[in-house]
Amino acid sequence: MSEAFWKHPRSSEALVRQWERKVSRWSSVPFLLEEVHQRMLTRAEIMRPVEGAVLVQGWMHAQTFQALQGQFSDRVLHLVHPAPWPMAAQPLSPPVADAQGMSSKFKSFLSKIVSNAGVTESPRGIAAVQHAVAAPGADLPVPDASQALVWSPLWLHQINDPRHLMAQWHRVLKPDGGIFFSCFGPDTAKELHGFASALGQRMPDFSDMHDLGDALSRQGFSDPVMEMEKLTLTYADPRKMIAEWRELNANLLLDRALGLKGATALAKAYTKLAEELPHEASRHHLTLELVYGHAWKVQKPKGPQIATVQLSDIGGRKGK
């Protein structure tokens, strides 16, 4: 058995539960999700994937997904969910007249497509979408060598075995196809360690970008390019900071646990958070280390590459 990727394993079951709860209640796109998507779209302008479909696997909102449809308007998007996604509850272009009725129909439709099936028609200039449901850690329900690009925002750090997911990405890619992903790096939410400890929890570990690049190489990807940047968010109200951290970060920290803790335990945790503020600081900081990575599936030539050279073709120095 191979060594575990994380010090603190993730729960696939928890991720599915949190996905179902969060994507159904998002009335607007979370700030961090929108920011990361915009930065990924800007970086993606330099990528030139081969012809073909795009597999999308990661945290999505109707607004960010619509921008992605515009970016890849000439391609089919294969959207892989860990559980049915009531996308129609959020208006896409063109606007949905009956959102509530459409949502129930859409949920019924998704329940029937555990494997990839059924292309959703889209207006002109917007990519068509094909939906599939796949549990976290399971094999992707997509044929081998069928995708030109894998697009994965803020997902790799949620999965218990990123190496298996990387191998699946490599399997479904066409030769010369590529991946582009974002995830959290090790300094993410470093300010919350004391808060977690006061609740009897521990922060999850996040992978260094160099380790992710090495893992991609071992799964067969060529020349991974990794990039890192840090965002620092500031809050006057620590409760708002914790709420925003919980809003997006399924499967990580401070989700179900906050609801299970009593008022006294929470008060002590917030006191601990206040005690760790730098001297005379009036606002709480939350660090987000964002890691971006892209790599390619390079088609390797078959058989040994041997060149034959005749001795007569080799020049040499002639004696006087």
C-alpha positions as CSV (number, residue, x, y, z in Angstrom):
1,M,0.0,0.0,0.0
2,S,1.4,3.4,-1.0
3,E,2.1,6.0,1.6
4,A,-0.8,8.4,2.4
5,F,-0.6,11.8,0.7
6,W,-1.9,13.8,3.6
7,K,-0.9,13.7,7.3
8,H,-4.6,14.3,8.1
9,P,-6.9,12.3,5.7
10,R,-9.9,13.9,4.0
11,S,-13.4,12.4,4.1
12,S,-15.1,11.8,0.8
13,E,-18.5,11.4,2.5
14,A,-18.1,14.7,4.2
15,L,-17.2,16.4,0.9
16,V,-20.3,15.1,-0.8
17,R,-22.5,16.3,2.1
18,Q,-21.0,19.7,2.1
19,W,-21.1,20.0,-1.7
20,E,-24.9,19.3,-1.7
21,R,-25.5,21.8,1.1
22,K,-23.3,24.6,-0.1
23,V,-23.9,24.8,-3.8
24,S,-27.7,24.8,-3.3
25,R,-27.6,27.7,-0.9
26,W,-25.1,30.0,-2.6
27,S,-27.1,33.1,-3.6
28,S,-24.0,34.8,-4.9
29,V,-20.6,33.6,-5.8
30,P,-18.2,33.5,-2.8
31,F,-15.4,36.2,-3.1
32,L,-12.5,33.7,-3.1
33,L,-14.1,31.5,-5.7
34,E,-14.7,34.4,-8.0
35,E,-11.2,35.7,-7.5
36,V,-9.5,32.4,-8.2
37,H,-11.6,31.7,-11.3
38,Q,-10.8,35.1,-12.7
39,R,-7.1,34.6,-12.1
40,M,-7.2,31.2,-13.7
41,L,-9.0,32.6,-16.8
42,T,-6.4,35.2,-17.1
43,R,-3.6,32.7,-16.9
44,A,-5.3,30.3,-19.3
45,E,-5.0,32.8,-22.2
46,I,-1.5,31.5,-22.8
47,M,-2.6,27.9,-23.0
48,R,-3.3,26.3,-26.4
49,P,-4.9,23.0,-25.8
50,V,-5.5,20.6,-28.7
51,E,-9.0,20.3,-30.2
52,G,-11.6,18.6,-28.1
53,A,-13.7,18.7,-24.9
54,V,-12.8,20.3,-21.5
55,L,-13.3,18.3,-18.3
56,V,-14.3,20.6,-15.4
57,Q,-13.9,19.3,-11.9
58,G,-13.9,21.6,-8.9
59,W,-15.8,24.2,-7.0
60,M,-18.3,26.0,-9.3
61,H,-20.9,28.6,-9.1
62,A,-23.3,29.6,-12.0
63,Q,-21.5,32.9,-12.5
64,T,-18.0,31.4,-12.7
65,F,-19.3,28.6,-14.8
66,Q,-20.8,31.0,-17.3
67,A,-17.5,32.8,-17.6
68,L,-15.9,29.4,-18.3
69,Q,-18.5,28.6,-21.0
70,G,-17.6,31.9,-22.7
71,Q,-13.8,31.1,-22.5
72,F,-14.4,27.7,-24.2
73,S,-17.4,28.5,-26.3
74,D,-16.3,26.3,-29.2
75,R,-15.9,23.2,-27.0
76,V,-18.1,20.8,-25.0
77,L,-17.6,21.0,-21.3
78,H,-17.8,17.7,-19.3
79,L,-18.8,18.9,-15.8
80,V,-18.0,16.2,-13.2
81,H,-19.8,16.7,-9.8
82,P,-19.4,14.8,-6.5
83,A,-23.2,15.0,-6.2
84,P,-26.0,16.5,-8.3
85,W,-25.6,20.2,-8.8
86,P,-28.8,22.3,-9.0
87,M,-27.2,24.7,-11.5
88,A,-30.5,25.9,-12.8
89,A,-31.3,27.4,-9.4
90,Q,-28.8,30.1,-10.5
91,P,-29.6,32.0,-13.8
92,L,-27.3,31.3,-16.7
93,S,-27.5,33.0,-20.1
94,P,-30.2,33.2,-21.3
95,P,-32.1,33.8,-18.0
96,V,-34.3,31.0,-16.7
97,A,-38.0,32.1,-16.5
98,D,-39.1,29.5,-14.0
99,A,-36.0,28.9,-11.8
100,Q,-37.8,26.8,-9.2
101,G,-39.5,24.5,-11.6
102,M,-36.4,24.2,-13.8
103,S,-34.4,23.3,-10.7
104,S,-36.6,20.4,-9.8
105,K,-36.5,19.1,-13.4
106,F,-32.7,19.5,-13.5
107,K,-32.3,17.6,-10.3
108,S,-34.5,14.8,-11.6
109,F,-32.4,14.8,-14.8
110,L,-29.1,14.6,-12.9
111,S,-30.3,11.7,-10.8
112,K,-30.5,9.6,-13.9
113,I,-27.0,10.3,-15.2
114,V,-24.6,8.6,-12.8
115,S,-22.3,8.1,-15.8
116,N,-21.7,10.6,-18.6
117,A,-24.8,11.0,-20.7
118,G,-27.0,13.8,-22.2
119,V,-25.6,17.0,-23.6
120,T,-27.3,20.2,-22.3
121,E,-28.1,22.5,-25.2
122,S,-26.6,26.0,-24.8
123,P,-27.2,29.3,-26.6
124,R,-25.0,30.3,-29.4
125,G,-21.5,31.4,-28.3
126,I,-21.8,29.4,-25.0
127,A,-20.3,26.0,-24.7
128,A,-22.5,22.9,-24.5
129,V,-22.4,21.0,-21.2
130,Q,-22.3,17.3,-20.5
131,H,-22.9,16.3,-16.8
132,A,-21.6,13.4,-14.8
133,V,-21.7,12.4,-11.2
134,A,-18.6,10.8,-9.7
135,A,-17.8,10.3,-6.0
136,P,-14.6,11.8,-4.7
137,G,-11.7,9.4,-5.2
138,A,-13.6,7.3,-7.7
139,D,-12.5,6.9,-11.3
140,L,-13.8,9.6,-13.7
141,P,-16.8,8.4,-15.8
142,V,-15.1,9.7,-18.9
143,P,-13.5,7.6,-21.7
144,D,-9.7,7.3,-22.1
145,A,-8.0,9.9,-24.3
146,S,-11.2,11.9,-24.8
147,Q,-10.4,15.3,-23.3
148,A,-8.3,18.2,-24.5
149,L,-8.0,20.0,-21.2
150,V,-8.8,19.4,-17.5
151,W,-9.9,22.5,-15.6
152,S,-9.9,22.1,-11.8
153,P,-10.4,25.1,-9.4
154,L,-9.7,24.6,-5.7
155,W,-10.3,20.9,-5.7
156,L,-7.0,19.0,-5.5
157,H,-6.5,19.8,-1.8
158,Q,-10.0,18.4,-1.0
159,I,-9.3,14.9,-2.3
160,N,-8.0,12.2,0.0
161,D,-5.6,10.8,-2.7
162,P,-4.6,13.6,-5.2
163,R,-2.2,11.1,-6.9
164,H,-5.1,8.9,-8.0
165,L,-6.9,12.0,-9.3
166,M,-3.8,13.0,-11.2
167,A,-3.6,9.5,-12.8
168,Q,-7.3,9.8,-13.8
169,W,-6.6,13.2,-15.4
170,H,-3.7,11.7,-17.3
171,R,-5.9,8.8,-18.5
172,V,-8.7,10.9,-19.9
173,L,-6.5,13.4,-21.7
174,K,-5.7,13.2,-25.3
175,P,-2.1,13.1,-26.4
176,D,-0.7,16.7,-26.0
177,G,-3.7,17.6,-23.8
178,G,-3.2,19.6,-20.7
179,I,-4.4,20.2,-17.1
180,F,-4.8,23.5,-15.3
181,F,-5.7,23.6,-11.6
182,S,-5.6,25.7,-8.5
183,C,-5.4,24.6,-4.8
184,F,-4.3,25.8,-1.4
185,G,-0.7,25.8,-0.3
186,P,0.8,25.2,3.2
187,D,0.5,28.7,4.5
188,T,-3.2,28.9,4.0
189,A,-5.2,29.9,7.1
190,K,-2.1,29.7,9.3
191,E,-3.7,32.2,11.6
192,L,-6.4,29.7,12.5
193,H,-4.2,27.1,14.1
194,G,-4.8,28.4,17.7
195,F,-8.6,28.7,17.0
196,A,-8.7,25.1,15.8
197,S,-6.7,23.9,18.8
198,A,-9.1,25.6,21.2
199,L,-11.9,23.6,19.6
200,G,-9.9,20.4,20.0
201,Q,-9.2,20.2,16.3
202,R,-6.2,20.5,14.0
203,M,-5.7,22.3,10.8
204,P,-5.5,20.2,7.6
205,D,-2.1,20.1,5.9
206,F,-1.8,21.6,2.4
207,S,0.8,20.5,-0.1
208,D,3.8,22.5,-1.2
209,M,3.8,23.3,-4.9
210,H,7.0,21.5,-5.5
211,D,5.6,18.3,-4.0
212,L,2.5,18.7,-6.3
213,G,4.8,19.1,-9.3
214,D,6.8,16.0,-8.4
215,A,3.5,14.0,-8.0
216,L,2.4,15.2,-11.5
217,S,5.7,14.1,-13.0
218,R,5.4,10.6,-11.4
219,Q,1.9,10.3,-12.9
220,G,3.3,10.8,-16.4
221,F,2.8,14.6,-17.0
222,S,5.5,16.5,-18.7
223,D,7.3,19.6,-17.4
224,P,4.8,20.7,-14.8
225,V,4.8,24.5,-14.2
226,M,3.9,25.6,-10.7
227,E,3.1,29.1,-9.5
228,M,2.3,30.5,-6.1
229,E,0.8,33.7,-4.8
230,K,-0.5,34.8,-1.4
231,L,-3.6,36.8,-0.6
232,T,-4.1,38.4,2.8
233,L,-7.7,39.2,3.8
234,T,-8.4,41.4,6.7
235,Y,-11.5,41.4,9.0
236,A,-12.7,43.6,11.8
237,D,-15.1,40.9,12.9
238,P,-13.4,37.5,13.5
239,R,-16.8,35.7,13.2
240,K,-17.1,37.0,9.6
241,M,-13.6,35.6,8.9
242,I,-14.6,32.2,10.2
243,A,-17.9,32.3,8.3
244,E,-16.1,33.0,5.0
245,W,-13.5,30.4,5.7
246,R,-16.3,27.8,6.2
247,E,-18.3,29.0,3.2
248,L,-16.0,27.6,0.6
249,N,-13.7,25.1,2.4
250,A,-15.7,21.9,2.4
251,N,-14.0,18.9,3.9
252,L,-11.4,20.8,5.8
253,L,-12.0,22.6,9.1
254,L,-14.6,24.3,11.2
255,D,-17.7,23.1,9.3
256,R,-19.9,20.7,11.3
257,A,-17.7,21.1,14.4
258,L,-18.8,24.7,15.0
259,G,-22.4,23.6,15.2
260,L,-21.6,20.8,17.6
261,K,-19.6,23.0,20.0
262,G,-21.2,24.8,22.9
263,A,-21.2,28.5,23.4
264,T,-18.5,28.3,26.1
265,A,-16.1,26.4,23.8
266,L,-16.7,28.9,21.0
267,A,-16.2,31.8,23.3
268,K,-12.8,30.4,24.4
269,A,-11.8,29.8,20.8
270,Y,-12.6,33.4,19.8
271,T,-10.7,34.6,22.9
272,K,-7.7,32.6,21.7
273,L,-8.0,34.2,18.3
274,A,-8.0,37.7,19.8
275,E,-5.0,36.9,22.0
276,E,-3.0,36.0,18.9
277,L,-3.5,39.3,17.2
278,P,-0.3,41.2,16.8
279,H,0.3,44.0,19.4
280,E,-2.1,47.0,18.8
281,A,-3.5,45.3,15.7
282,S,-7.2,46.1,15.2
283,R,-8.0,43.7,12.3
284,H,-7.7,39.9,11.9
285,H,-5.7,38.6,9.0
286,L,-6.4,35.4,7.0
287,T,-3.6,34.2,4.6
288,L,-4.5,32.3,1.5
289,E,-1.6,30.7,-0.3
290,L,-2.9,29.9,-3.8
291,V,-1.0,27.3,-5.9
292,Y,-1.6,27.2,-9.7
293,G,-0.3,24.4,-11.8
294,H,-0.4,23.3,-15.4
295,A,1.2,20.4,-17.2
296,W,0.8,18.4,-20.5
297,K,0.4,14.8,-21.5
298,V,3.1,14.5,-24.1
299,Q,2.8,11.6,-26.5
300,K,5.9,9.5,-26.3
301,P,7.2,7.8,-29.4
302,K,6.8,4.0,-29.5
303,G,9.8,1.7,-29.5
304,P,13.5,2.6,-29.0
305,Q,14.7,5.7,-30.8
306,I,17.9,4.5,-32.5
307,A,19.8,6.4,-35.1
308,T,22.2,4.6,-37.4
309,V,25.3,6.4,-38.5
310,Q,27.8,5.0,-41.0
311,L,31.5,5.2,-40.0
312,S,32.2,6.8,-43.3
313,D,29.9,9.6,-42.4
314,I,31.9,10.5,-39.3
315,G,34.5,13.1,-40.0
316,G,37.7,13.3,-38.1
317,R,41.0,15.2,-37.8
318,K,43.4,14.2,-40.5
319,G,47.1,14.0,-39.6
320,K,49.5,16.2,-41.5
